[in-house]
Amino acid sequence: MRVSFIAGVLASIALAAPAAAQTVDELVARHVAARGGYEKLKAVQTIKITRTVATQFSNVKVVIYKKRPGLFRAEQTAPGQPMVPRGINADAAWDTIQGKIAQRPAALAAETRDIDADFDGLLVDWKAKGHTVTLEGTEPLTGGDAYTLKVVTKGGAERYVYLDAKTFLERRQAGLIVLPNGRKEKTTLDFSNYRVVDGIPFAFNIDEDRTGPQITQSFATYTEKIELNVPMEDTIFVTPAAPALPGGKYNRP
């Protein structure tokens, strides 16, 4: 009886092992397939995303433009305030701070280029991008388990990507971000309400919690529209000229 019992347990373990023994490459392959497949992702050349970000103070309109291979622009407009842009191009990552254009230092520019200007997501082509990805195990999240993948980007940024164990779509991303003012904060992004746009699923809702040395903030992002392959001129991503001051002088980053 004991031998039969042990044999049955071993058989059960053997049957369960293939499902549990996922590798990074297998998980990434399933993730890419869940998003419509490699060829469909690569066929997208531009993305325009229109969103509303709800904060504890007001609702902020955000429009994001992305274009291959690594161009990024975000336009943020708070009620009663002028639009505030920031962007990334081949030469710089730039922000608008108190009406002045500021370029990020090289290390911070490399980090935001790896994260914000990434077109397909951190996991797609991660080896070619120079990232390191390791499987950390599984973690229970609301709605089911998720595989936890640790990503260290080429520029040194660390992110934890959580893939749903059933759909293989991204459920969560967590890591440390560096704000334009140099302050570091922990961030956790939860993705939900996936909708298919031209054959590719996108998360239309994003809930973010940021924890810094002085304050904890929560943001709820609602996506109104995602447009793929819309015409975009490279000029919208160019670092703006510094605004002129009296006497012909210029603000320098």
C-alpha positions, -999 to +999 in steps of 0.1 A: +000+000+000+028+024+009+047+017-023+015+022-044+008+055-025+043+069-031+041+058-068+008+076-072+022+108-056+053+107-079+031+102-109+010+132-100+042+153-095+055+142-129+022+152-146+022+186-129+059+194-135+057+204-172+030+231-164+051+245-135+085+243-151+082+274-173+114+291-186+118+328-193+118+321-230+086+300-228+068+327-208+079+355-231+068+334-261+034+329-246+032+366-237+040+376-273+014+351-286-012+365-262-006+400-275-013+389-311+020+375-322+054+389-330+046+399-366+015+418-356+033+437-329+062+446-353+037+458-379+028+487-356+049+517-364+032+544-343+009+546-313-012+574-300-029+570-266-054+594-252-060+591-215-074+607-184-054+604-152-075+609-120-054+622-091-066+633-056-066+669-068-079+669-104-083+649-136-053+654-160-056+648-197-026+629-211-018+622-248+011+599-256+028+596-290+053+568-297+071+560-329+097+534-338+124+529-331+126+549-298+107+582-301+083+592-273+063+623-264+038+629-236+015+660-234-001+666-200-028+691-194-043+699-160-075+720-157-069+756-163-032+751-170-011+751-202-001+718-218+032+705-204+052+682-228+081+659-223+099+637-248+126+613-258+146+612-290+179+597-301+198+626-286+181+634-254+153+629-229+137+662-220+112+676-196+093+709-191+099+721-156+083+754-146+081+764-182+117+757-190+132+728-210+155+706-191+175+677-204+180+647-182+215+635-173+229+606-194+221+579-168+185+591-163+180+596-200+192+560-206+167+547-180+137+566-193+147+555-229+146+519-218+113+522-201+091+550-216+105+549-252+103+511-254+078+504-281+069+467-278+072+462-240+102+452-219+100+415-226+098+416-264+133+412-279+148+416-244+180+398-254+186+421-284+178+451-262+206+441-238+182+435-209+185+407-183+154+387-174+150+361-147+120+342-134+115+349-098+085+324-093+048+330-090+028+353-068-009+354-060-026+385-072-062+395-071-079+374-097-053+347-099-016+338-098+010+356-119+045+347-130+071+372-116+099+382-140+127+405-129+139+428-157+172+447-155+174+470-185+205+478-204+206+511-187+204+495-152+168+501-143+150+473-125+114+463-131+093+434-119+068+423-146+039+401-135+023+379-162-011+364-156-007+326-153-037+320-175-037+348-201+000+356-201-009+393-204+008+418-181-011+422-148+014+443-129+047+462-131+067+475-102+100+492-097+118+524-087+113+555-109+134+587-109+114+619-114+126+649-134+135+666-101+157+637-091+134+623-065+131+585-064+098+568-057+086+532-057+058+526-082+033+498-087+012+497-119-018+473-121-032+467-156-068+457-163-097+461-187-079+447-217-095+456-251-084+445-285-073+472-309-065+461-345-059+426-332-037+436-303-049+436-266-042+467-246-049+475-209-073+504-209-072+509-171-040+514-151-040+519-113-007+533-099+005+536-064+037+557-058+055+557-025+082+583-019+101+596+011+075+622+019+042+612+004+022+583-010+000+590-041-025+570-061-035+575-097-062+559-118-057+560-155-086+556-179-079+552-216-103+568-240-086+559-273-056+539-287-048+546-323-022+525-342-002+535-373-014+571-373+008+596-392+034+612-370+061+637-379+095+632-363+096+669-355+071+665-325+098+645-307+126+670-312+140+687-280+124+722-280+147+752-281+151+769-247+128+799-243+144+833-247+150+857-219+153+895-221+186+906-237+188+877-261+199+851-235+185+816-232+175+793-204+200+764-204+191+729-191 
